[in-house]
Amino acid sequence: MAKLTTKFIQNATCPPDKRMKTYYDELGLQFRIMRATQTKSWLFQYRWESKATQISLGSYPHLSLLKAREERDRLRAILKKGLNPKVTKEIEKAKAIDSQQHTMQSLYERASQERINASTRPWSESHTKRVRFIWKHLKPIYSVPIGNLTKARLRETLVLIDSEIGTATAQQAKHILSMIYSYAESNEYIPRNIIRDFANDPVLRKPQAKDVQKHPFVALENLGHTYYLIRTSKASLANKAFLFILSYTALRVGSLVNLKWSDYDEIKSVLMIPKEVVKNNRAIDVPCAVQARQLLSELKQSQMTIQGNRWRHDMYIFSETGDKPINAETGRVAFQRLLKRNNLPKSVLHGMRSQALILWSKEGFPENAVNVALDHSVVGSSSVSDRYLGEESYLSERLTMTQWIADYYDEQIKLYQASLT
């Protein structure tokens, strides 16, 4: 039966003839009042290695009778495990201090640097840039110590990004926060990664396939019309070559737009995509169809005519002069305007990857070859097969695929032209 009550400790005082007065509760919990200051505090007394030991639990009324008993019970549970509660409290206090010193900005820098320098699956240069761009949206919490951030404030920050910028950006921001919290958890700055609690949040949960708005692509029945418009448009040779080769290879825009002539093996007819511009940080050779080789030859000759003796192999492929690459964003807008002027549904450059996937799948090309073309990695039936297939590039199969799809687009253009007469 507990000896102390809330009313008692509220009114308790230290007798004037004593320096301090201690009142006893149950199971080692003590309540102490100092005469000089009349401050009230909680203590927990226990035996460790046959010696009586005391721990300060906190002051009253900051720590209520109920909370003091809860803390006593927690420490007693630690004691039953064979651990010294005093040492445990000291470690916990040190971690709490650490969490106050570690701001989100400092933790982001350390956690991201760890990912960049990782021995397995390190971040690529392009992925690092994307992460830094998303990180800017979390600026309001840069200087906040991780120990001061509540789940409520984190949620408020992410929901605001979701509503004002977009769900995709909010999800990427959530991934960055999870990286930071995982890093802090691994280094014992915080007890757990609270970002995991958003897994079932109605707003912040990972969108399901049915919730994700897919990148719009050119419908198969409109392929001939669309590529005829590109071919006959007033766009520059560099922009036309970029759009057609993007369609033939199913590469991401970022993997193609900044390539230089030194990345093109003209003898083997292969574009050598450096790992720095690939999302999964894996370099890959991309075979070129005959149509792509012809476009590259025309583009190179055009640049050499403009530059004369100044032309160099470190110049950009998709460029009018070779000095600087085309602006992919300008190309995207021009592509969408072209479609709109001709009453065709909206499509985006990234949707060309979906077009290629649909066409290659319908034609029955090997799944692993398609995976390499789209993601630069092999996905087998098991982790074991993935390990052994990991270095296989399916180059000959992908050459067949790219040549087939280039021929298919040419055929669709001819069919559309025939329909005009």
ABEGO torsion letter per residue (X at the ends): XBABBAAAAAABBBBAABABBBBBBBGGBBBBBBAAAGBBBBBBBBBBGGBBBBBBAEBOAABBAAAAAAAAAAAAAAAAAGBBAAAAAAAAAAAAAAAAABBAAAAAAAAAAAAAABABGBBBAAAAAAAAAAAAAAAAAAABBAAABBAAAAAAAAAAAAAAAEAAAAAAAAAAAAAAAAAAAAAGABABBAAAAAAABAAABBBBAAABBBBBBBBAAAAAAAAAAAAABABBAAAAAAAAAAAAAGBBAAAAAABBAAABBAAAGBBBBBAAABAAGBBBBBBBBAAAAAAAAAAAAAAAAAAEAABBAABBABBAAGABBBBAAAAAAAAAAAAAAAGBBBBBAAAAAAAAAAAAAAAGBBAAAAAAAAAGBBBBABAAAAAAAAABAGAAAAAAAAAAAAAAAAAAAAAAAAAAX
